[in-house]
Amino acid sequence: MRSRSLDYVRASASGLLLALSFPKFGHPAFAWIALAPLLTALAHESRSPFVAPRGLAHALRLGLLTGVVYFACTLYWITGVMATYGGIATWAAVLVNAALILYLSLFPGLFAVIVRRVFLSIGRRALLAAPIVWVATELGRTYLFTGFPWVLLGYSQASVLPIAQLASVFGVWGVSMLVASVSAVFALFALDSRPAGPTRWLPVAVVLALVLAVAVWGSRRAAASEWTREGEAVRVGLIQGNVDQGQKWSPDSAAAIFDSHIRMTRQAIAAGAEFVLWPESSTPFRFEEDQADADRLRALARQARVPILFGSDQIEWRNEGLRRVVDKMFNAAFLVRPDGTTGGTYRKMHLVPFGEYVPLQQVFFFAAPLTEQVGTFSPGLEAVVLPVRGHPVSVAICYEVVYPALVRQFVAGGSELLATITNDAWFGATSAPYQHFEQASMRAIEEGRYLVRAANTGISGIVDPYGRVVTKSAIYEAAVLVGEARYLRTSTFYARHGDVLPYASALVTLALLVASRRRVQ
């Protein structure tokens, strides 16, 4: 009994270490050992004849516990978002967030069950397969039921540039696998009762040599920075209006908010900006519905001869008799050309559950006020790229940027510059804005593109194709950033071949399960 209690302590420790691998309260170093406690619990067997062998149900409980701690500590801010801005009671916000955390915890739970089953078949060597299984479950978390790929393990190394370069080959998944491999071999070493000889040290030595090789290669790649000298340079202006979420749609504040964005845009243009970005839903009006304010924005672009990209809701109307009613509403990004005309519109494809729509509304009936507060948005259907002075530019809206395949789809469609606009005012002064920025930065490395990011309350910034931050703002301050980016047509291995590694991991995981024929009670 005491041994099983220790298992739960180990599982909790893994959840805590995973959470501490991410900003703003943690450090990337924790990620390298985060899974080791859970793996030692999954592959440990008591030698006492009075202790029953651990089964798959026990493994599931351990994985769920790791997941609950992991996600509760990294997604705690969702409760505050829903209670403060969603118009629902705190108790209901807690229930909705708890449901999300429990759902996401199923994936570490599945990871634990698979590792345990393979262990029962082949012994402790199963730990060497744990990184593959982990990546397979991260793939599932990214895409099942629209997915929620927040804080994947590989994102913990976004600021560790020598390691993060591996994303240019295998995406964030490759970084996840490398980091998980260190935990796996350390757990294997800790459980091996043989004297510390060459055979026992071999897996550790091989993995550490691999990490060193990646670090050396990544350091040289980032230091060479070849793509920072290619393509056509463009000076980008990022407008961070720092508009309080509670004031954004207030009629009393609308004129001041819009005037502030116009003034800050003029400031950016005066500093040499050739392309200006406003954040998601930055206009206190709907661009296609308020002609007067839209004309002011068009006039500014026309006078300065500068394209402006900004977020605004878009409505599709339908006629019901003599009345015109809303048919669909989209979270959209608009491009105004230097001549003042509309250059294109992108409609957000990946909507935020419980933020832009409520999934399973019959189940989460108590969360219905969320849709009354923010509206029920419809998803866009096409990965549109927008023409900026003859260069195709993509725009990911808010948390769309944490979907690797979507951003790769933009690049496959010709995007030469990754833009992302967001309104992180919802998050407050939590860890979420810092996590969001680092996850966005990983897309620049994966795709070999500059990434430019305008966020209402921060963090705004420019990231080069190697993940190096060219400039960035602090959170909760009004800021105008002007910096150089480049339009690039280069291509990384990941941009060309996509999610080969995670899908291969899923196939290998399935093969391991098929091969594990030992009957498990």
Secondary structure, DSSP 8 states (H G I E B T S, - for coil): -HHHHHHHHHHHHHHHHHHTTSTTT--GGGGGGTTHHHHHHHT-----TTS----HHHHHHHHHHHHHHHHHHHSTHHHHHHHHHS---HHHHHHHHHHHHHHHHHHHHHHHHHHHHHHHHHGGGGGGGHHHHHHHHHHHHHHGGG---TT-GGGGGTT-HHHHTTHHHHHHHHHHHHHHHHHHHHHHHHH--S-S-HHHHHHHHHHHHHHHHHHHHHHHHHHH-GGGGSSEEEEEEEEE----TTTTT-HHHHHHHHHHHHHHHHHHHHTT-SEEE--TT-SSS-TTT-HHHHHHHHHHHHHHT--EEEEEEEEEEEEETTEEEEEEEEEEEEEE-TTSSEEEEEE-SS--BTTTB-SSTTTTGGGHHHHHHH-------S---EEETTEEEEEEEGGGGG-HHHHHHHHHTT-SEEEEEE-GGGG-SSSHHHHHHHHHHHHHHHHT--EEEEESSS--EEE-TTS-EEEE--SSS-EEEEEEEEE-----HHHHH-SHHHHHHHHHHHHHHHH--S---
